[in-house]
Amino acid sequence: MNDTPPIESVSIDANANANADAHPAGVFGSLYEKHKTIHIRSVKGWWTTWRWVLVCATQLLFYGLPWVEWHERQAVLLHLVERKFYFFGLILWPQDVFYLTVLLIISAYSLFLFTAVGGRLFCGYACPQTVYTEIFVWIEKLIEGDRPARVKLDRVAMNGRKFALKLAKHTLWALLALWTGFTLVGYFTPVQELLAEAKTFRFGGWEIFWILFYGGFTYLMAGFMREQVCKYMCPYARFQSAMFDSDTLIMTYDAERGEPRGLRRKEADNSALGDCVDCSICVQVCPTGIDIRKGLQYECIGCGACIDACDTVMDKLKLPRGLVCYTSENALAGKYGRSDLLSHIVRPRIIAYACILALIITAAGWSLVTRVPLRADVVRDRGILSRPVEGNKIENLYILNVMNMSETPRSFEVSVTGLEGIALATESRVNAKAAENREALVKVRVPAGSASTGAHQIFFDVVATDDPRIAVHEKTTFMMP
């Protein structure tokens, strides 16, 4: 038997030649769907309230944190010039890049775990794209009005009123975007210095570049791209299904209760109709313009606007809420109660993920708590391997870098061991200011003939004079001629 599927018949348009003449390139249509502007309808409800709470909280944190001071310096500062990262009382150096790696692992793993439990709530409530789109849309509504007014304004030809409204909107968008770029750069350059530069318009080259670059992207993404970023650019939407299962909480439509859809009439028999009146308000309030009634879609960002909209309609019709609800596929199919729903959320997969995440966080926290705020690097001077000096001794030169990683000025005592008669020929005390990297030239001598020719392992011990627990033990080599 031939398994080759049959070739479907193709009908030929009688006007094909005429169309070919009208389109000499042979192109009859676009390969891509034409973009349709989504005018989001205003909605009120529990989910909308919490979304704005998260918007305000994240933006107060983002815009306010650079202005918080700690010990007469910026509390959170990723100072690229000094190559130091300040997080309140914690100071990280380039050698501490391990903690940045751990932080990224914890962030990613937390996002995956949170998605497996609650779906894409991060996208709907804390993602910068969603947050700034909400703010930009709020400005748009403030100036141009709600959805009907904006739709009407876009349909009319350009006139004085429309130009004035558009100019006001884009001016506010641009100012907010520039302030956002300024704030971001304020995490890498002390914000007070940046503010002084702004008053005289004397920004550094990289500073003005990143202010304009990040501000421009904020203006473009939140003002124009909006849902297209979530649909076509964000990789998270593409691989989210790998973290979902039938017990993951999602925004979903109860088709069993809502179908068949239809407009309810007072005088008619509505018993054959479901609770959905096909008002499409759930579509009008959706930031990505999808229809939640078509089931789970990768464009859904889990904002819950459709739930607030549907609950409002159900209240007006005096029908129970929950036609569009936040639940899992299994819970919807099995009509779980709250206790059953919670029991399925805390499932073996989630427990395993949570335990692994807790273990990583605990290990990283313990590493930070027990971290010694001192680092020392010893580099032997390769220009002079060894040299004889007075007193029948052999001398090697070393460059000692002492990094005081605390915010307290400290003195450190330096000693050397490893060979018979080995001793320092320079000052053994190194003083370092708070968060200072102090470099010192150290001469080490041993009696001639006390060791064989070649390289010998020795050790430098650097100990804080005020706290013996703050100490490091570094090895290097001593060359005998």
Secondary structure by P-SEA (a helix, b strand, c coil): ccccccccbbbbbcaaaaaaaaccccccccccccbbbbbbbbbbcaaaaaaaaaaaaaaaaaaccccccccccccccccccccbbbccccccccccaaaaaaaaaaaaaaaaaaaacccccccccccaaaaaaaaaaaaaaaccccaaaaaaaaaccccaaaaaaaaaaaaaaaaaaaaaaaaaaaacccaaaaaaaaaaccccaaaaaaaaaaaaaaaaaaccccccccccccccccccccccccccccccccccccccbbbbbccccccccccccccccccccccccccccccccccccccaaaaaaaaaaaaaacccccccccccaaaaaacccaaaaaaaaacaaaaaaaaaaaaaaaaaaaaaaacccbbbbbbccccccccccccbbbbbbbbbbbbccccccbbbbbbbccccccccccccbbbbccccbbbbbbbbbbccccccccbbbbbbbbbbcccccbbbbbbbbbbcc
